[in-house]
Amino acid sequence: MTSKQKKQERTLEKRDRDGYPGLIPIGEVYGFEQFLTRERDWHSAITSGNELMHVYRRVGEEVIVWFKEKPRTTITTRHGMGLYYCYLTFSERKDIYHEQVDGI
């Protein structure tokens, strides 16, 4: 295994362990949870500790968004990252970046 492959493997292990920091803005967490529970058949679970959102679909399939105090940011897993991009693409929210256009 080359040093480049080892570096990539360590990076992937770090991402699996630490998650994706700063991806989901704190103000978007509630809308993201509502999108998953109302439109995508996910179920809310009781949050504990520093969790902002905890939803599940089946056993072993869950998305958790944590709050990290030091940089004051959110952290989520790879699965949460994919679902958040689905939320950005398919939700009907309005803001300055994703303005909904009628008829399209």
Secondary structure, DSSP 8 states (H G I E B T S, - for coil): --HHHHHHHHHHHHHHHH-EETSS-GGGHHHHHHHHHHHS--EE----TTEEEEEEEETTEEEEEEEETTTTEEEE-HHHHHHHHHHHHH-----SSS---TT-
